[in-house]
Amino acid sequence: MAAKRLSMDRIRGVVNMGREAEENMEEHLHLSVLVDEAAPEWMVRTIRDALMPTRDALVDVKLLSGAPAVAGIDVGIVLSGGSDEYVRTAIRCFAGARQHVVVLAQSSLDIPETHLPSKLGQYVSEVVASEPEQLADKFAAALLDSTEKDVSCAANFEFCRQVATARLVSRCAARNAFMGVANFIPGAGMPLMTMNQVNLSFDIAATYGHGLSLGRAPEVISVILAGFAYRWIAHVAMRVAPGLGLLLRTGIAYGGTLVTGRMLSSHFTETLPSAEPPVSVVSRVEEIIESCKSNAGDGETQAEEVPAKMYVTIGGDGNLA
């Protein structure tokens, strides 16, 4: 009877892990993108392609002019082309409201000094890149650093998934390695390590937009079987080299988790088709890009006219506000 109760408790624990991962995936995410009219065209297009949500995140895109609205925004993103006054104002508005802002530029010279105190400077991340591939990788890391909604961020934006899953795997591997050190009875910590890996499987699934369902059963079973395999390897290795028990436990706990995590990541990368952004959204954002370019040379454009003409909200369903 006690064994049956224990088994039911473990099943409930697994289900709760899946629910928690799904809740993290479904957290609402709202980004505000402010485009400096002098920002490089290649940078604007790279960020446009990257920030097409595959779920229900909202992405506001607006020409940078004056103080931006920061209420209700999870992360501000400023594409700087060297317009110091506007860029500085935007950075100070976000940081002053204790909201994270990521500033993207082609050169560090395009990011103005803000002279913020250290307690506000921690809300500002700077990304300098000279080519699209470099920008995407650095931006993904900075964006994930700027929000606690990392699972939701990865679920919505494909370019964040590799960085997000790598971080999840590294954290789980470090946790299991510590358990390998702390458990002095061979194999005693393996059930807990395996549960950590099951939790990891749900988190990785969520970063790829998969919630709790029966479709997760094969992955959970695979992780559990891998856990038994790691436990057997640990027993054999410690019989062969009993004097290296601590090192072997730690190495197998860490390395096994890395292997499991990378296999799960590869599985979802191969099975999940890439989402194509809605044509209507792409067309509308391209209009904003062209407007930014044309207004760069138009001295008669009034700042107060910009928001009505150059503003778009992108949702995961392809609808525009």
Residue, then its C-alpha position, 0 to 999 in steps of 0.5 A: m500500500a505504501a509503495k502504491r502511494l509512493s508511486m502515485d505521489r511521484i506521478r503527481g509530482v511529474v504532472n505538476m512539473g509539466r503544469e509548471a513548465e506550461e504555466n511558464m510557457e504561457e506567461h504573457l510577454h510584452l516587448s517594446v521596440l524603438v527604432d532610431e531612424a538612423a539605425p542600420e537597415w540590416m540591423v532593423r531587418t534582423i530584429r524584425d525577423a527575429l521578433m516575429p512571435t510564434r505564440d501570443a507575445l506582443v511586440d510594439v514597434k515604434l519610431l524612436s522620438g521623445a520619451p517612450a511609454v514604459a508601463g506594462i512593458d517587460v523589456g524595452i529594445v532600442l535600435s540605435g543609430g547614433s541619435d544620442e538625445y532620443v536614445r539617451t532619453a529612452i534608456r533613462c525612461f526604462a531604467g528610471a522605471r526599473q524596467h530592463v532595456v536592451v540597446l542594440a548598435q553597430s558600434s559602441l560609439d552609437i550608444p550614448e553615455t547615460h550617466l545612470p547610477s549603478k542601481l539603475g545601470q543594472y537595467v541596461s544591457e548593451v549589444v554591439a554587433s557588426e553582422p546579423e549572425q553575431l547580433a542574433d546570438k548576442f541579442a538572444a542572450a541579452l533578452l533572456d538576461s533581461t526577463e524572468k520569463d525566459v521560457s515564454c520568451a523562447a517559446n515565442f521567439e525561435f532565435c532564443r531557443q538554443v540559448a535558453t535550452a543551453r542555460l536550462v541544461s547547464r543549470c540542471a547539470a550543475r544541480n545534479a553534479f552537486m547532488g552527486v557530491a552530496n550523496f555518499i551512498p552510491g546510487a542514492g541520489m539517482p532517483l532525485m537526479t532523474m526527476n530533475q532531468v524529467n523536469l528539464s524535459f518539460d522545460i525544454a518542451a515548453t521552450y519549443g512551445h509544447g505544453l503538458s500532454l500525452g505527447r510528452a510521455p515518450e520523452v519522460i519514459s526515455v529520460i527515466l530509462a536513461g536515468f537507470a542507465y546512468r545509475w548502472i554505469a555509476h555502479v560499474a565504474m565504482r566497482v572498477a575504480p572504488g577510490l574514485g567514487l566521488l569523482l565518478r558520481t559527480g562526472i556521471a551526474y553532470g555528463g549524463t544530464l548534459v547528454t540527456g538535455r542535448m538529446l532532448s533539445s535536438h529532438f525538439t529542434e528536428t521535430l518542430p517545424s519553423a513558423e513562418p511570420p504572417v505576410s500581413v505582419v511582415s508587410r506592415v513592419e517593412e512599411i515602418i522600416e521604409s518610413c524610418k529611412s525616408n524620414a531620416g532625410d525629411g526635416e519637415t516631419q513633426a515629432e508628434e505625428v510619428p506615433a500615429k503613422m509609425y506604430v504597430t503591435i505584432g501578436g502571435d496570431g498575426n493581428l496588428a493593432 
